[in-house]
C-alpha cells in the first residue's frame, strides 16, 4: 500500500507544471535505460518502519525510487531475494548487524553506503549507527541516482565535520521576514499549534537531505513574546514535525525578557532573581520541547538590550543563559555582531576588540557566532579576524544565505564560492596552516526561505540554501561540485544542461562583486533597505552606517587605510596574514581598497591605473551578466517552460540593475576623482543628481 500511495503521489506531481516547489528533490524520471540499470542493481527494498525517523527514511526512499525509476517499488521489513537494498542500523536490521563496528566509527549522524555480499546475497547497504544517520544516507543514495552516478563497487563513508548546522530564520511573530525576499514567514503562528501545514514537513525533508540539524525559528532582533507560554506551544508543534528529520528547534532570546515577561526591574546577569527567572524559563521550555536546542542572542548591537547595559561583559550575559540551559544539554549561540555606543575609528575592528580578550571566559555550552567577515555580509570581505584568535572558545560561522547585499532574490548570485573562499581561508593561527573551517564548532546560515512557491524567491536562490547545507556538513567540499549536483537534481542530469548552468553559477558571484563593490570596496548600498547603489550616502545617526565612511574617496584616491598608518585593523590578524594585507604589493587586488587608501594613478596588475581598472571592473560585471543571459537563452527547450521564463525574466532585472549599479557608481566616483572616463567606456546616461534622487520606499526585506 505504501508503494502504491507514493506512486500515485509521484504521478500527480508529474502532471503538475514545474514551479520550483520540489527544490532538488524532484525525483524526475530517469532515461529508461538508466532507470532499468538501477532497478536491476537495487532489487528488493528492505527497510524498518518502527520509529518516526525510520518511516521518514522508508517513505523518502519509496518516493524517490518511484519517481526516478518510473514504477512503484515495494518496501518491506524482510526479504529473501538475491538482490537487496537494505536500510537500517545494527539493531533494526539483521542484514546490517554484522557491520556494527563499521558504522559505530561514523558517529551518531554518520552513515555507510556499501555494495557487498551478505549470506550469499548481493546487498546495497544504507547503514548507520542511528536512525537519523540512515535518513541522511538515504538522501545521499537518492542524490547518486538523481545525478546518474554509478553504483558499481559503491562504498561511501560519511560523517559531519561540523557539529551544529543551523538555519537562522529572521522571522517576526507578525509574519514579516527581516531581510527576506521570498514572501511571508513560513511559520503561521496564528494557526499553530493546531494546524501543521504539510509544507513544514517538506521544509524538514529538504533540510535533512543536506544534513542541517537545527532551525532558529525567530528573528535575532527578538520579541520577548517568543518565550511566552502560548508561543512555546506553537514552537513545540514545529519541533514535533521536525524531530523525525533530526532537526532541533532553537529560539532567539531577548536579553531583557525578565523585565518584559517576568516583571522584574532588571535584566542584570549577576542579579540572583534574573538568574532564577532564566532557570525557570528554561525548565518551562524543555517541558514543551524536550530536545530544545538552545538560545541565539543578539545583545548590545543595533539597539538590542544586553549585559553591557548593566556594566557587565558579553561573557557574563552568555554564561547567564548557558547556566540555565546546562542541565538540559542546551547551547547558547551568542552573536559577535556588535556595535559600540560611540562610533569607532574603524567599524571592522569592533567585534575583535570586544571579544578576543574574553577567550576562555565562556561556559563550555556557549558558542560564539561570528559573521564571515568583519563588517556585514558584504559581496566580498576578508575572513573575520576572530577566526583562529580564540582557541579556548567554540566558534560558529554565520553566513547570510538571503542576499541582503547581493541583489535580493532577483540577482542570480551563487554563494557557494563565497562560502568556500571563507571556509578555506588560512588564518595562520600560531604560525601554522589552520583554515577558518578548522576553527568551527558550528555553521549558521541566515535563511532565505519564505512562502513563495520557490521557497527562496527565485529558482537559483535555492542553490544557496543547498550549498550552505552541503558545506555545513563538510566544509572541504568544492562549491563547483556542489553546483553540479544541484543543477543535475534541480533541472536535468544531462551534461548539456549541467555544464552551462554550473558555468553561470560559478561566474555569478564575481560578476556581482564587479558591478557592485569591485577591488575591495564595501558598504556602497542605499540606506535602510539596501536596494541598489548608494556610494554617496552620508549623514544620519551613525557615520558607520554610511558609504562615505567606508570608501573614503577623495581627489587623491580611494579606499580605507587599515594598515599601521590608518586604523591598524590588520594587526587583529595573525602576523603572516597581517603582513600580506598591509603590503600594497602583496595584498590581493580583490581586497586592495578594503585595506589601503590608494592613489587613483596607482598601477594595477593589468597595467592600468586604478581609476581605469575600477571603471573597467564595473563594466565587466555588466558584461558578465549579459553573458549569463546568453548562456541561459541557449537552454531554452532543455528547461521546462515555466522555470525557463522565470529565470529569463529575473536575468533581465539583474542586467538592468547591474547597469544601474555601474552607471551610478561611475558617475559618483568620477565626481570625486575628477578624472576622464577611460577610452571606450560609455558615460552614464544620467547626471549624478538623477541617481541620488531615486527612492524605493517599498523595497522588500527592510527591518521593522
Residue pairs with C-beta under 8 A, 6 or more apart in sequence:
2 58
2 59
2 62
2 74
2 75
3 62
3 66
3 72
3 73
3 74
3 75
4 72
6 59
6 62
6 63
6 66
6 72
7 66
7 71
7 72
9 63
10 27
10 63
10 66
10 67
13 22
13 67
14 28
14 29
14 67
17 640
17 642
18 26
18 640
18 642
18 643
19 453
19 454
19 642
19 643
20 453
20 454
20 455
20 459
20 462
20 643
20 646
21 202
21 453
21 454
21 455
23 206
23 455
23 462
23 466
23 490
24 146
24 206
24 209
24 462
24 466
24 485
24 486
24 489
24 490
25 64
25 142
25 205
25 206
25 209
25 489
26 67
26 146
26 489
26 490
27 63
27 64
27 66
27 67
27 68
27 142
27 146
28 67
28 68
28 492
29 35
29 67
29 68
29 69
29 70
30 38
30 68
30 69
30 70
30 145
30 148
30 493
32 70
34 148
35 68
35 69
35 70
38 68
38 69
38 145
38 151
39 69
39 71
40 83
41 83
41 124
41 151
42 65
42 73
42 83
42 85
42 124
42 151
43 81
43 82
43 83
43 84
43 85
43 122
43 124
44 74
44 76
44 79
44 81
44 83
44 84
44 85
45 61
45 62
45 65
45 73
45 74
45 75
45 76
45 84
45 85
45 87
46 75
46 76
46 77
46 78
46 79
46 84
46 85
46 86
46 87
46 88
46 93
46 95
47 54
47 57
47 58
47 61
47 75
47 76
47 77
47 86
47 87
47 88
48 54
48 58
48 77
48 87
48 88
48 92
48 93
49 55
49 58
49 75
49 77
50 92
51 131
51 244
52 243
52 244
53 131
53 132
53 134
53 135
53 244
53 245
53 246
54 88
54 92
54 131
54 134
55 244
56 135
56 205
56 208
56 244
56 245
57 87
57 126
57 131
57 134
57 135
57 138
58 75
58 87
60 135
60 138
60 139
60 142
60 205
61 75
61 85
61 87
61 138
61 141
61 142
62 72
62 73
62 75
64 142
64 145
64 146
65 73
65 142
65 145
66 72
66 73
68 142
68 145
68 146
78 94
81 121
82 120
82 121
82 122
83 121
83 122
84 95
84 118
84 121
84 122
84 123
84 124
85 123
85 124
85 126
86 93
86 95
86 96
86 118
86 123
86 124
86 125
86 126
86 127
87 93
87 126
87 127
87 134
87 137
87 138
88 95
88 96
88 126
88 127
88 134
89 96
89 103
89 127
89 128
89 129
89 130
89 131
89 133
89 134
90 96
90 97
90 99
90 100
90 103
90 127
90 129
91 97
92 131
93 127
95 118
95 123
95 125
96 103
96 125
96 127
98 118
99 112
99 114
99 125
99 127
102 112
102 127
103 110
103 111
103 112
103 127
103 128
103 129
103 133
104 129
106 112
106 128
106 129
106 133
106 157
106 158
106 159
107 129
107 133
107 159
107 160
108 129
108 130
108 132
108 133
109 130
109 132
109 133
109 136
109 159
109 160
109 211
109 213
109 246
110 128
110 129
110 133
110 157
110 158
110 159
110 160
111 126
111 127
111 128
111 133
111 134
111 136
111 137
111 140
111 157
111 158
112 125
112 126
112 127
112 128
112 137
112 156
112 157
113 124
113 125
113 126
113 127
113 137
113 140
113 141
113 144
113 154
113 155
113 156
113 158
114 124
114 125
114 127
114 154
114 155
114 156
115 122
115 123
115 124
115 125
115 151
115 152
115 153
115 154
115 155
116 123
116 125
117 123
124 141
124 151
124 154
126 134
126 137
126 138
126 141
127 134
127 137
128 134
128 136
128 137
132 245
132 246
135 208
135 245
135 246
136 158
136 208
136 211
136 246
137 158
139 208
139 209
139 210
140 156
140 158
142 209
143 209
143 485
143 489
144 151
144 154
146 488
146 489
146 493
147 484
147 485
147 488
147 489
147 493
148 488
148 493
158 473
158 474
160 211
160 472
160 473
160 474
161 437
161 473
161 474
161 475
161 476
162 437
162 440
162 441
162 442
162 443
162 472
162 473
162 475
163 441
163 442
164 213
164 214
164 331
164 333
164 367
164 396
164 441
164 442
164 443
164 444
165 211
165 212
165 213
165 214
165 442
165 443
165 469
165 472
165 473
166 212
166 213
166 214
166 215
166 216
166 250
166 293
166 333
166 442
166 443
166 444
166 445
167 207
167 212
167 214
167 215
167 216
167 401
167 444
167 445
167 447
167 449
168 216
168 220
168 296
168 398
168 444
168 445
168 446
168 447
169 177
169 185
169 186
169 187
169 215
169 216
169 217
169 218
169 219
169 447
169 449
170 177
170 178
170 179
170 180
170 219
170 220
170 221
170 402
170 446
170 447
171 177
171 178
171 180
171 185
171 186
171 187
171 217
171 218
171 219
172 178
172 185
172 218
172 219
172 223
172 704
173 189
173 218
173 223
173 225
173 226
173 231
175 184
175 185
175 188
175 189
176 184
176 185
176 704
177 183
177 184
177 185
177 450
177 701
178 219
178 221
178 701
178 702
178 703
178 704
179 400
179 402
179 404
179 446
179 701
179 702
179 703
180 402
180 448
180 450
180 700
180 701
181 402
181 403
181 408
181 409
181 410
181 448
181 450
181 457
181 461
181 700
181 701
182 402
182 409
182 448
182 449
182 450
182 451
182 452
182 454
182 455
182 456
182 457
182 461
183 450
183 451
183 452
183 457
184 450
184 451
185 450
185 451
186 199
186 200
186 203
186 449
186 450
186 451
187 217
187 234
187 238
188 195
188 197
189 231
189 234
191 197
192 233
192 234
192 237
192 238
193 233
193 234
193 236
193 237
196 237
196 238
196 240
196 241
200 238
200 241
200 242
201 241
203 449
204 241
204 242
204 244
204 245
204 247
205 245
206 455
206 465
207 215
207 245
207 247
207 469
208 245
208 246
208 247
209 469
210 465
210 466
210 468
210 469
210 470
210 472
210 473
211 469
211 470
211 472
211 473
212 247
212 469
212 472
213 246
213 247
213 248
214 247
214 248
214 249
214 250
214 293
215 238
215 242
215 247
215 248
215 249
215 250
216 250
216 251
216 252
216 296
216 333
216 444
217 226
217 235
217 238
217 249
217 250
217 251
217 252
218 226
218 251
218 252
219 252
220 252
220 296
220 297
220 298
220 335
221 252
221 298
221 302
221 304
221 703
222 251
222 252
222 253
222 254
222 298
222 304
223 254
224 254
224 256
224 257
224 260
224 261
225 231
225 261
226 235
226 251
226 252
226 253
226 254
227 251
227 253
227 254
227 257
227 261
227 281
227 285
228 261
229 284
232 284
232 285
232 288
232 289
233 288
235 249
235 251
235 288
235 289
236 288
236 289
238 249
239 248
239 249
239 289
239 291
239 292
242 248
242 249
243 291
248 291
248 292
248 293
249 289
249 291
249 292
249 293
250 292
250 293
250 294
250 295
250 296
250 333
251 285
251 292
251 295
251 296
252 295
252 296
252 297
252 298
253 295
253 296
253 297
253 321
254 260
254 304
254 305
255 267
255 297
255 299
255 304
255 305
255 306
255 307
255 317
256 267
256 305
257 267
257 281
258 264
258 266
258 267
258 273
258 274
258 277
258 278
259 265
259 266
259 267
261 281
262 277
262 281
264 271
264 273
264 274
264 277
266 273
266 274
266 310
267 274
267 305
267 309
267 310
268 274
268 307
268 310
268 312
269 275
269 307
269 310
269 312
269 316
269 317
269 319
269 320
270 310
270 312
270 316
274 320
275 320
275 323
275 324
278 320
278 321
278 323
278 324
279 323
279 324
281 324
282 324
282 325
282 328
282 330
283 328
285 292
286 292
286 328
286 330
292 328
292 330
293 330
293 331
294 325
294 330
294 331
294 332
294 333
294 365
295 321
295 325
295 330
295 331
295 332
295 333
296 332
296 333
296 335
296 369
296 444
297 306
297 317
297 318
297 321
297 332
297 333
297 334
297 335
298 304
298 335
298 337
299 305
299 306
299 307
299 308
299 314
299 317
299 334
299 335
299 338
300 306
300 307
300 308
300 309
300 314
300 338
300 339
301 335
301 337
301 338
301 339
302 339
306 314
306 317
307 313
307 314
307 316
307 317
307 320
308 314
313 358
313 361
314 334
314 338
314 354
314 355
314 358
315 358
315 361
315 362
317 334
318 332
318 334
318 362
318 363
318 366
319 361
319 362
319 363
319 366
321 332
322 331
322 332
322 362
322 363
322 364
322 365
322 366
323 363
325 331
325 332
325 365
326 363
326 365
329 365
330 365
331 365
331 366
331 367
332 363
332 365
332 366
332 367
333 367
333 369
333 396
333 442
333 444
334 362
334 366
334 367
334 368
334 369
335 369
335 398
336 351
336 354
336 355
336 368
336 369
336 370
336 371
336 386
337 351
337 371
337 376
337 398
338 350
338 351
338 354
338 355
339 350
339 542
339 544
340 350
340 354
343 542
343 543
343 544
344 350
344 353
344 544
345 567
346 560
346 562
346 566
346 567
346 569
347 374
347 375
347 544
347 549
347 550
348 374
348 375
348 562
348 567
348 569
349 374
349 567
349 569
349 572
350 374
351 370
351 371
351 374
351 384
351 386
352 374
352 384
352 385
352 386
352 389
352 572
355 368
355 386
355 390
356 386
356 389
356 390
356 572
358 393
359 389
359 390
359 391
359 392
359 393
360 392
360 393
361 393
362 368
362 393
364 394
366 393
366 394
367 394
367 395
367 396
367 441
367 442
368 386
368 390
368 393
368 394
368 395
368 396
369 395
369 396
369 397
369 398
369 442
369 444
370 384
370 386
370 387
370 395
370 396
370 397
370 398
371 377
371 384
371 398
371 400
372 381
372 383
372 384
372 397
372 398
372 399
372 418
372 419
372 422
373 381
373 382
373 383
373 384
373 422
374 381
374 382
374 384
374 385
374 569
375 381
375 522
375 523
375 550
376 405
376 523
377 399
377 400
377 404
377 405
377 446
378 405
378 517
378 522
378 523
379 405
379 406
379 418
379 509
379 512
379 513
379 516
379 517
379 522
380 418
380 513
380 517
380 520
380 522
380 590
380 591
381 522
381 594
382 425
382 581
382 591
382 594
382 595
383 422
383 425
383 427
383 436
385 569
385 572
385 573
386 395
387 395
387 397
387 425
387 427
387 436
387 439
387 440
388 427
388 428
388 429
388 434
388 436
388 439
388 574
389 427
389 429
389 572
389 574
391 429
394 441
394 442
395 439
395 440
395 441
395 442
396 440
396 441
396 442
396 443
396 444
397 422
397 423
397 436
397 440
397 442
397 443
397 444
398 444
398 445
398 446
399 415
399 418
399 419
399 422
399 443
399 444
399 445
399 446
399 468
400 445
400 446
401 415
401 445
401 446
401 447
401 448
401 464
401 465
401 468
402 446
402 447
402 448
402 701
403 409
403 411
403 413
403 415
403 448
403 461
403 464
404 530
404 701
405 516
405 525
405 530
406 413
406 415
406 509
406 512
406 516
407 413
407 512
407 516
407 654
407 657
408 457
408 531
408 700
408 701
409 448
409 456
409 457
409 458
409 461
409 650
410 457
410 458
410 650
410 653
410 654
410 657
411 512
411 650
411 653
411 654
411 657
411 658
412 458
412 460
412 504
412 505
412 508
412 628
412 647
412 650
412 651
412 654
413 508
413 509
413 511
413 512
414 460
414 463
414 464
414 467
414 479
414 483
414 505
414 506
414 508
414 509
415 464
415 467
415 468
415 509
416 463
416 464
416 467
416 471
416 479
416 480
416 482
416 483
416 505
416 506
417 479
417 506
417 509
417 510
418 509
419 467
419 468
419 471
419 479
420 471
420 477
420 478
420 479
422 436
423 435
423 436
423 437
423 471
423 475
424 435
424 436
424 437
424 475
424 476
425 435
425 436
426 433
426 434
426 435
426 577
427 434
427 435
427 436
427 439
427 573
427 574
427 577
428 434
428 573
428 574
428 575
428 576
428 577
429 439
429 574
430 574
431 574
431 575
431 576
435 475
437 475
437 476
440 475
443 468
443 471
443 472
443 475
445 465
445 468
445 472
447 465
448 456
448 457
448 461
448 464
448 465
449 455
449 456
449 465
450 456
450 457
454 461
454 462
454 646
455 462
455 465
456 462
456 464
456 465
458 646
458 647
458 650
459 490
459 643
459 646
459 647
459 650
460 505
460 647
460 650
462 486
462 490
463 483
463 486
463 487
463 490
463 505
466 482
466 486
467 479
467 482
467 483
467 486
470 477
470 482
470 485
471 477
471 479
471 482
479 506
480 502
480 506
483 501
483 502
483 505
483 506
484 498
484 502
487 497
487 498
487 501
487 502
487 505
488 497
488 498
491 497
491 498
491 501
491 638
491 639
491 643
492 498
492 638
492 639
494 638
496 638
497 635
497 638
497 639
500 631
500 634
500 635
501 631
501 635
503 631
504 628
504 631
504 632
507 624
507 627
507 628
508 624
508 628
510 624
511 620
511 621
511 624
511 625
511 628
511 658
512 621
512 658
513 590
513 621
514 617
514 618
514 620
514 621
514 624
515 618
515 620
515 621
515 622
515 624
515 625
515 658
515 661
515 662
516 524
516 525
516 533
516 621
516 661
517 523
517 524
518 614
518 617
518 618
518 621
519 589
519 590
519 592
519 593
519 610
519 613
519 614
519 617
520 559
520 589
520 590
520 591
520 592
520 593
520 594
520 595
521 550
521 551
521 558
521 559
521 593
521 594
522 550
522 551
522 594
523 547
523 549
523 550
523 551
524 533
524 534
524 535
524 547
524 550
524 551
524 665
525 531
525 532
525 533
525 534
525 547
526 532
526 533
526 534
526 537
526 696
527 534
527 537
527 540
527 545
527 546
528 702
529 696
529 699
529 700
529 701
529 702
530 699
530 701
530 702
531 696
531 699
532 657
532 660
532 661
532 664
532 694
532 696
533 660
533 661
533 664
533 665
533 668
533 691
534 547
535 547
535 548
535 551
535 553
535 664
535 665
535 668
535 669
536 547
536 548
536 668
536 688
536 692
537 546
537 547
537 548
538 546
538 547
538 548
539 546
540 546
543 549
550 560
551 558
551 559
551 560
551 593
552 558
552 559
552 560
552 561
552 597
553 559
553 669
553 672
553 673
554 672
555 672
555 673
555 674
556 599
556 600
557 597
557 598
557 599
557 600
557 602
557 610
558 593
558 597
558 598
558 600
558 610
558 614
558 669
558 672
558 673
559 592
559 593
559 594
559 595
559 596
559 597
559 598
560 566
560 567
560 593
560 594
560 595
560 596
560 597
561 567
561 595
561 596
561 597
562 568
562 569
562 570
562 581
562 594
562 595
562 596
563 570
563 581
563 582
563 595
563 596
564 570
564 571
564 582
566 597
569 595
570 578
570 581
570 582
570 595
571 578
572 578
573 581
579 586
580 586
580 587
581 587
581 591
581 595
582 595
584 592
584 596
584 598
584 602
587 595
587 596
589 604
589 605
592 598
598 610
599 610
600 609
600 610
600 611
600 673
600 675
601 609
601 610
601 611
602 609
602 610
603 609
603 610
604 610
604 613
606 613
606 616
608 616
608 678
611 673
611 675
611 678
612 678
614 669
615 666
615 677
615 678
615 681
616 678
616 681
618 661
618 662
618 665
618 666
619 662
619 681
621 658
621 661
621 662
622 655
622 658
622 659
622 662
625 651
625 654
625 655
625 658
626 655
628 651
628 654
629 648
629 651
629 652
629 655
632 644
632 647
632 648
632 651
633 648
635 644
636 644
639 647
660 691
663 684
663 685
663 686
663 691
664 684
664 688
664 691
666 677
666 681
666 684
667 684
667 686
667 687
667 688
667 691
668 688
668 691
670 677
671 688
677 683
684 691
